Amino acid sequence: MEKVQDYIASNKDRFLEELMELLRIPSISADPAYADDVRKTAEYVKDKLASAGADKVQLFETAGHPIVYGEKFKDASLPTVLVYGHYDVQPPDPIELWDSGPFEPIIKETKLHPGGAIFARGACDDKGQMYMHLKAFEAMMDAGEQPVNFKFMIEGEEEIGSDNLGIFCKEYKEMLACDVVLLSDTSIIANDTPSICIGLRGLSYVEVEVVGANKDLHSGVYGGAVANPINVLCDMIASLKDENHHITIPGFYDDVVVVSEVDRAKMNEAPFSLSKYKEGLGINDIMGEKGYTTLERTSIRPTLDVNGLWGGYIGEGAKTVLPSKANAKISMRLVPNQDPDKITKLFEDHFKSIAPSGVTVTVSPHHGGHAAVVPTDTPEYMAAHKAMEKAFGKEPIPERSGGSIPIVAMFEEVFGVKSVMLGFGLDTDDIHSPNEHYGLFNYYKGIETIPYFHDFYAQLKK
Amino acid sequence: MEKVQDYIASNKDRFLEELMELLRIPSISADPAYADDVRKTAEYVKDKLASAGADKVQLFETAGHPIVYGEKFKDASLPTVLVYGHYDVQPPDPIELWDSGPFEPIIKETKLHPGGAIFARGACDDKGQMYMHLKAFEAMMDAGEQPVNFKFMIEGEEEIGSDNLGIFCKEYKEMLACDVVLLSDTSIIANDTPSICIGLRGLSYVEVEVVGANKDLHSGVYGGAVANPINVLCDMIASLKDENHHITIPGFYDDVVVVSEVDRAKMNEAPFSLSKYKEGLGINDIMGEKGYTTLERTSIRPTLDVNGLWGGYIGEGAKTVLPSKANAKISMRLVPNQDPDKITKLFEDHFKSIAPSGVTVTVSPHHGGHAAVVPTDTPEYMAAHKAMEKAFGKEPIPERSGGSIPIVAMFEEVFGVKSVMLGFGLDTDDIHSPNEHYGLFNYYKGIETIPYFHDFYAQLKK
């Protein structure tokens, strides 16, 4: 492994330049206007994968954005690692809150990244973390060290639900056969506190529309006499939680697995400072479900959040309109055993049932996904543990994350294998937010850690 | 008056062409991007007022958009009528719901306007109705009939609160001295049911902002643990009304004048079909304050409506953001005796008091205005009554309107005179909505009625 690490050490500048070039392409999968850029990004990843030494590198077309595939087979006796990542990014909105262009990466120091961080949409999620795998692979190829068989599958629709990836995995199940899936799309607790994600929340995401009159009306002429869809939508959304911030949708909690007091106590031992948490967010108080701590609220409890809401006149100045309709995007984070389709149906039925007469309500499901829990007594988890310990000089802490990577559950279902979530970002890296960034320390530490993982994994699988 | 009516009859086509030219200029006062067009519109009105025969025609500059002024003095023994109108228009949003360009006027027949209607932003509110006065004046000048002294004051900020008009009226109080203000910015019940507006609701308009964390967050990482400003805003707005649609702001109803049972019974005798009302709006039910009829809810009762709300991701697709802030524009229609400043303060205090910890709330007042009631036993009201009866061949019905024209209360305060609201639009003309239109019948009928008003008013004031 020494040669591998030497190669990494002497190619750092180029590794960074290549990532910055990748970050300059606005691969916003949600917005059809960027379809060409999304494809350009896929081509870039494909070229870099091929030049790093992978075989059979190609783009697989889907009904949406293409999937980059490549592999490096060595020996049937070796375990096979399928590396997953995504090259698409979240929309940069609200664009006006960025200090620099979301697709003009620059390096700046921050309090938590004194060694500098790259600021750009996708810097951490997931271009930066995905690209670490290509560079680690390149280093291993150059050093002639290949302890495992490699397969790479880099998609372009993670931020819009990975629907076509699921179809692709089922169709190419044999080509993709593997012993483990390895991905870096999660976080560590801090740069001096490595951790490994062992749980993810599931997701149900819906869009709702409330329609009143067949056209926008003058609020003076009709106000007070006709349902105002914005007021009605506010009423309906407000009613989805009670005063304890419990979700009121009938049956919503039915399948939630109760976490034991012992496990909850253990979970709350993780390093966490409420005052620093509040300070970092600039808030004077937290808000969440009664009876649970912040760490529990963001990991073992399901949630309901409005991610977007709009209706009426939202331009400058005043307009006295009684709008015809109002819309909202609502997502629910789910915990293990909650079925996203069932939850979506429960939401839809309940939401329609609480609509007052005078309005029409439609509910359109977006993507969803199951929660996932990773066991810690497997060769793949142990390999990740040892790799992190080696690279950081410190044992990593197993941690459940509040986010969702629905494909982890899908991989288990289709391939029958577990995933290792070897992430290196920080929760404060502003992924999905303006000024997303990724520490240079984290980028390089990831590239250094990944070869150790493959090495330990091959040893533990013997 | 016969010569006047003849002139009108033989100039109809030109009157229409001139209005259409006026409608082509997008005088959106709320949007600074249209400032040049607003001025262009003022220049157009100024030129037409001068060519119609007015003297001392000029633009008065204000801190915002200019005011067009002109006059035609004849004799100190004659009463003076100050004609008021506005040349600015509401923003055309949502633009995608227009069947034709909002500033590309076209004429189409509708069910209620079998003789055709002009479709354009401002066709009815108020370019069309304002321009009737210029053409009626032109006809009277041409016929050599001037029963009153004329003053014209046409402003460009009615849709954004007329703040600068108030300052102008105080500053030029002597120049503007008059016996009555005449304006056409209201509606009639139907083309075969003339009516005169004798009451207007007041207005309090505020913009609110709810801020949570200091940046947008990932809803997976922070969801459930940190206040979501959209959910909080929905909770707060929902709490502003109870289950009977009563407004819950403490003190909100304190100054509302209780209308007698007799007056309410009389008001409910006005022609009104609930089934046609619902059919016209495409709704299966109405919604409003318990204990009041639709006619009462839109005239003698105050209201609270959200006119715009936005927060989070409102683009295509899904984004799992927990936004930093959410905003809403909220207006309250007020009834006589409710003071808009007091109501705004009550709203602000209450809204801040119900904000949960974990968010910061700001309330910014936009424009407001007092409600107004017009007595029906005055020469000016009687002149309007007789003019309508003459033009329509039918007695008009006195009616209280739900809309607000705050300047009517201001005119009374500054000039010490009453206003006559001689409007000719229909409530179904979609003012402030997509596809705003104004019937050709109504435009011409207005031009015909206005000279009768001046004539009767001069007689009754003798």
Interface residues (C-beta under 8 A of the other chain):
Chain A: S29 A30 D31 P32 Q90 P91 D93 P94 L97 E159 I160 G161 S187 R201 L203 Y205 E207 G212 A213 N214 K215 D216 L217 H218 S219 G220 V221 Y222 G223 G224 A225 V226 A227 N228 I230 N231 V232 L233 C234 D235 I237 A238 S239 K241 L281 G282 I283 N284 D285 I286 M287 G288 E289 T294 R297 T298 R301 P302 T303 D305 V306 N307 G308 L309 W310 G311 G312 Y313 I314 G315 E316 G317 A318 K319 T320 V321 L322 P323 S324 A326 N327 A328 K329 S331 R333 P356 S357 G358 V359 H366 H367 S401 G402 G403 S404 D427 D430 I431 H432 S433 P434 N435
Chain B: S29 A30 D31 P32 Q90 P91 D93 P94 L97 E159 I160 G161 S187 R201 L203 Y205 E207 G212 A213 N214 K215 D216 L217 H218 S219 G220 V221 Y222 G223 G224 A225 V226 A227 N228 I230 N231 V232 L233 C234 D235 I237 A238 S239 K241 L281 G282 I283 N284 D285 I286 M287 G288 E289 T294 R297 T298 R301 P302 T303 L304 D305 V306 N307 G308 L309 W310 G311 G312 Y313 I314 G315 E316 G317 A318 K319 T320 V321 L322 P323 S324 A326 N327 A328 K329 S331 R333 P356 S357 G358 V359 H366 H367 S401 G402 G403 S404 D427 D430 I431 H432 S433 P434 N435
